Amino acid sequence: MQNLTRRRAALVAPGSDERKARGALQSNADEVVLDLEDAVAPAKKAAARDLVSRLVRESAGSRVVSVRINALTTPWAAEDLAACAALGSSLTSIVVPKTETLQDLLDAADAVGTIRLQALVETPLGVQNVDAISRADHLDAVIIGYADLGAALGRSRTALPEHWLAIQDAVLVAARAAGVQAIDGPFLGIADDDAFRHSASWTSGLGFDGKWVIHPNQISSAASAFTPTDTAVENARRVIDTLIAAEAAGNGAAQLDGQMLDEAVAVAARRVLAQVGGK
């Protein structure tokens, strides 16, 4: 994996509401995504951009903070990208909404240099091109956007997580093949109820790395669903330690418990440790 940032629970907060944004930044979410897109009315885009820039600078080095810009086809995208570029290393990543092609990410990268990207896939074309999208340089994660995608597909807002299996698997396979994280999009509800917990448990069981949440009450359940067991963590640490020792000894191969360790095993171990904030 290119990036080991823990994203079990990523809390999305409106960039135009300072109280909610500051509350999110003070939460125990693994990542905070300050939103300049759906949560911000057109008349407040400029003010939200200024507020988000200030909050990101204030939070620099203290936590994982990303910014969801407006879609590249909108009149606000260029200024969003310029503001993010100015934040430099203070910003963990930029979430590019409605990513439909690899070119979308190439265009975003051209505007922001080395800042990491996340691709929000929320259109049928984006799903169709998810393999190419997942292989973009500077990409950390692919996220499913259920609301817009469901509307485009004509899918009911009450569809169960199981109804999304084909798309979830397509995104997961593409992300794993490219070595980036697969993040489940937000549940269309703000309660930490059985339906939300089932949603998190479902995609955790599939192999996703984490989930977006839209209310602080959902952070704990999401983090719990995507936290590996103690046994899985211990096994992952043993794998990494064994590989490090083999490399230090100049050995081309390593074994653990009678099994050969290869890069695929190492990738899986790093992913487990990332979910608990380990190295």
C-alpha positions as CSV (number, residue, x, y, z in Angstrom):
1,M,0.0,0.0,0.0
2,Q,1.2,3.5,-0.8
3,N,-0.3,5.0,2.3
4,L,-0.9,3.7,5.8
5,T,-3.2,6.5,7.1
6,R,-5.9,5.0,9.3
7,R,-9.4,5.7,7.9
8,R,-11.6,3.3,9.9
9,A,-14.0,6.2,10.6
10,A,-13.8,9.4,8.5
11,L,-16.1,12.2,9.7
12,V,-17.4,14.6,7.0
13,A,-18.2,18.1,8.2
14,P,-19.5,21.1,6.4
15,G,-16.9,23.6,5.5
16,S,-19.3,26.5,5.9
17,D,-20.2,25.8,9.6
18,E,-17.4,26.7,11.9
19,R,-19.0,25.1,14.9
20,K,-19.5,21.8,13.3
21,A,-16.1,21.8,11.6
22,R,-14.3,22.6,14.8
23,G,-16.4,19.9,16.6
24,A,-15.3,17.4,14.0
25,L,-11.7,18.4,14.3
26,Q,-11.9,17.8,18.1
27,S,-13.6,14.4,17.6
28,N,-11.9,11.0,17.8
29,A,-12.5,10.2,14.1
30,D,-9.4,8.8,12.3
31,E,-9.9,11.4,9.6
32,V,-11.9,14.6,9.2
33,V,-13.1,15.6,5.7
34,L,-14.0,19.3,5.6
35,D,-16.5,19.6,2.8
36,L,-16.7,22.4,0.3
37,E,-19.1,20.6,-2.0
38,D,-22.6,19.3,-1.1
39,A,-22.7,20.8,2.3
40,V,-22.1,24.3,1.2
41,A,-24.6,26.6,-0.6
42,P,-23.3,28.4,-3.8
43,A,-23.4,31.7,-2.1
44,K,-21.1,30.5,0.7
45,K,-18.5,28.7,-1.3
46,A,-15.8,31.5,-1.1
47,A,-16.3,32.0,2.7
48,A,-16.2,28.2,3.3
49,R,-13.0,28.0,1.3
50,D,-11.4,30.6,3.5
51,L,-12.7,29.0,6.7
52,V,-11.5,25.6,5.7
53,S,-8.0,26.9,4.8
54,R,-7.7,28.6,8.2
55,L,-8.9,25.4,10.1
56,V,-6.5,23.2,8.1
57,R,-3.5,25.4,9.0
58,E,-4.6,25.5,12.6
59,S,-4.7,21.7,12.7
60,A,-1.5,21.1,10.8
61,G,0.5,18.2,12.3
62,S,-2.1,17.4,15.0
63,R,-4.5,15.2,13.0
64,V,-5.5,13.8,9.6
65,V,-7.5,16.4,7.7
66,S,-8.7,16.2,4.1
67,V,-10.8,18.5,2.0
68,R,-13.5,17.6,-0.4
69,I,-13.4,20.1,-3.2
70,N,-16.2,20.9,-5.6
71,A,-16.5,18.7,-8.7
72,L,-14.0,19.6,-11.5
73,T,-16.8,20.6,-13.8
74,T,-18.1,23.3,-11.5
75,P,-17.0,27.0,-11.5
76,W,-15.6,26.6,-7.9
77,A,-13.1,23.8,-8.5
78,A,-10.2,25.9,-9.8
79,E,-10.2,28.1,-6.7
80,D,-10.7,25.1,-4.4
81,L,-7.6,23.5,-5.9
82,A,-5.6,26.6,-5.7
83,A,-6.5,27.0,-2.0
84,C,-5.6,23.4,-1.3
85,A,-2.3,23.7,-3.1
86,A,-1.4,26.7,-0.9
87,L,-2.0,24.5,2.2
88,G,0.8,22.2,1.1
89,S,1.8,19.6,3.7
90,S,-0.7,20.9,6.2
91,L,-3.3,19.0,4.2
92,T,-3.5,15.2,4.3
93,S,-5.3,14.8,1.0
94,I,-7.9,16.2,-1.4
95,V,-11.1,14.3,-2.1
96,V,-12.1,14.7,-5.7
97,P,-15.9,14.2,-6.0
98,K,-17.6,12.6,-9.0
99,T,-14.4,11.2,-10.3
100,E,-15.2,9.6,-13.6
101,T,-11.9,9.1,-15.4
102,L,-8.2,8.8,-14.7
103,Q,-7.8,12.2,-16.4
104,D,-9.9,13.8,-13.7
105,L,-7.2,12.8,-11.1
106,L,-4.4,13.8,-13.5
107,D,-5.9,17.3,-13.8
108,A,-6.3,17.6,-10.0
109,A,-2.7,16.5,-9.5
110,D,-1.4,19.0,-12.0
111,A,-3.1,21.7,-9.9
112,V,-1.9,20.6,-6.5
113,G,1.5,19.0,-7.0
114,T,2.4,16.3,-4.5
115,I,-0.6,16.5,-2.3
116,R,-2.3,13.1,-2.0
117,L,-5.7,12.5,-3.6
118,Q,-8.8,10.4,-2.8
119,A,-11.3,9.5,-5.6
120,L,-15.0,9.7,-4.7
121,V,-16.7,7.4,-7.2
122,E,-20.4,8.3,-7.4
123,T,-21.5,8.0,-11.0
124,P,-22.0,5.0,-13.3
125,L,-19.1,6.2,-15.5
126,G,-16.8,6.4,-12.5
127,V,-17.7,2.8,-11.5
128,Q,-17.1,1.7,-15.1
129,N,-13.6,3.3,-15.0
130,V,-12.7,2.4,-11.4
131,D,-9.8,0.2,-12.5
132,A,-8.0,3.0,-14.2
133,I,-9.0,5.6,-11.6
134,S,-7.5,3.4,-8.8
135,R,-4.1,3.4,-10.5
136,A,-3.6,7.2,-10.5
137,D,-0.4,8.6,-9.0
138,H,-0.7,10.2,-5.6
139,L,-3.9,8.3,-4.9
140,D,-4.6,7.0,-1.4
141,A,-8.2,5.8,-1.5
142,V,-11.3,5.1,-3.5
143,I,-14.6,6.0,-1.9
144,I,-18.1,4.9,-2.9
145,G,-20.6,7.8,-3.0
146,Y,-24.0,6.1,-2.6
147,A,-26.3,9.1,-2.7
148,D,-25.4,10.4,-6.2
149,L,-24.7,6.9,-7.5
150,G,-28.0,5.6,-6.3
151,A,-29.9,8.5,-7.9
152,A,-28.1,8.0,-11.2
153,L,-28.9,4.3,-11.1
154,G,-32.5,4.7,-10.0
155,R,-31.8,2.7,-6.9
156,S,-34.0,3.1,-3.9
157,R,-32.6,5.1,-1.0
158,T,-33.7,2.3,1.3
159,A,-31.6,-0.3,-0.6
160,L,-29.8,-2.6,1.8
161,P,-26.0,-2.8,1.8
162,E,-26.3,-6.3,0.1
163,H,-27.9,-4.6,-2.9
164,W,-24.7,-2.8,-3.6
165,L,-22.5,-5.9,-3.6
166,A,-21.5,-5.8,-7.3
167,I,-20.3,-2.2,-7.1
168,Q,-18.7,-2.7,-3.7
169,D,-16.7,-5.7,-5.0
170,A,-15.7,-3.8,-8.2
171,V,-14.3,-0.9,-6.2
172,L,-12.6,-3.2,-3.7
173,V,-10.9,-5.3,-6.3
174,A,-9.8,-2.2,-8.2
175,A,-8.4,-0.7,-5.0
176,R,-6.6,-3.8,-3.9
177,A,-5.1,-4.4,-7.4
178,A,-3.7,-0.8,-7.3
179,G,-2.6,-1.0,-3.7
180,V,-4.8,1.8,-2.4
181,Q,-7.5,1.9,0.3
182,A,-11.1,1.1,-0.3
183,I,-13.4,3.3,1.8
184,D,-17.2,2.7,2.2
185,G,-19.3,5.9,1.6
186,P,-21.7,7.3,4.2
187,F,-24.8,5.6,5.3
188,L,-27.8,7.7,4.4
189,G,-28.8,8.4,7.9
190,I,-27.3,10.1,11.0
191,A,-28.3,7.6,13.7
192,D,-25.9,5.1,15.2
193,D,-28.6,2.4,14.9
194,D,-28.8,-1.3,13.9
195,A,-29.1,-0.3,10.2
196,F,-25.9,1.8,10.4
197,R,-24.0,-0.9,12.3
198,H,-25.1,-3.5,9.8
199,S,-23.8,-1.3,7.0
200,A,-20.4,-0.9,8.6
201,S,-20.2,-4.6,9.5
202,W,-21.1,-5.6,5.9
203,T,-18.4,-3.7,4.2
204,S,-15.9,-4.5,6.9
205,G,-16.6,-8.2,6.2
206,L,-16.0,-7.6,2.5
207,G,-12.6,-6.2,3.2
208,F,-13.0,-2.4,3.1
209,D,-10.6,-0.3,5.2
210,G,-13.1,2.1,6.7
211,K,-16.2,4.2,6.3
212,W,-17.3,7.8,6.0
213,V,-19.7,8.9,8.7
214,I,-21.8,12.1,8.7
215,H,-22.5,12.3,12.5
216,P,-20.1,12.1,15.4
217,N,-22.4,9.6,17.1
218,Q,-21.4,7.1,14.3
219,I,-17.7,7.3,14.9
220,S,-17.3,4.7,17.6
221,S,-19.4,2.0,15.8
222,A,-17.6,2.6,12.5
223,A,-14.1,2.4,14.1
224,S,-15.1,-0.7,16.0
225,A,-16.4,-2.4,12.8
226,F,-13.1,-1.8,11.0
227,T,-10.7,-2.6,13.9
228,P,-8.9,-5.9,13.5
229,T,-8.9,-8.5,16.3
230,D,-6.0,-8.7,18.7
231,T,-5.0,-12.0,17.1
232,A,-4.9,-10.5,13.6
233,V,-2.8,-7.6,14.8
234,E,-0.3,-9.8,16.5
235,N,0.0,-12.0,13.4
236,A,0.5,-8.9,11.2
237,R,3.3,-7.6,13.5
238,R,5.0,-11.0,13.4
239,V,4.9,-11.0,9.6
240,I,6.4,-7.5,9.4
241,D,9.1,-8.3,12.0
242,T,10.0,-11.5,10.3
243,L,10.4,-9.7,6.9
244,I,12.5,-7.0,8.5
245,A,14.8,-9.5,10.1
246,A,15.1,-11.5,6.9
247,E,16.0,-8.3,4.9
248,A,18.6,-7.3,7.6
249,A,20.2,-10.7,7.3
250,G,20.4,-10.5,3.6
251,N,17.9,-13.3,3.0
252,G,15.9,-13.3,-0.2
253,A,13.0,-15.2,1.4
254,A,11.4,-15.4,4.8
255,Q,9.3,-18.0,6.5
256,L,6.9,-17.9,9.4
257,D,5.2,-20.9,11.0
258,G,6.3,-23.0,8.1
259,Q,4.9,-20.7,5.4
260,M,6.8,-18.5,2.9
261,L,6.2,-14.8,3.2
262,D,5.8,-12.8,0.1
263,E,4.8,-9.2,-0.8
264,A,1.1,-10.1,-0.9
265,V,1.3,-11.3,2.7
266,A,3.2,-8.1,3.6
267,V,0.6,-5.9,2.0
268,A,-2.1,-7.6,4.0
269,A,-0.2,-7.2,7.2
270,R,0.5,-3.5,6.7
271,R,-3.2,-3.0,6.0
272,V,-4.1,-4.6,9.3
273,L,-1.6,-2.5,11.2
274,A,-2.8,0.7,9.5
275,Q,-6.3,0.1,10.9
276,V,-4.9,0.2,14.4
277,G,-2.5,3.0,13.7
278,G,0.6,0.8,13.7
279,K,3.6,0.7,11.4
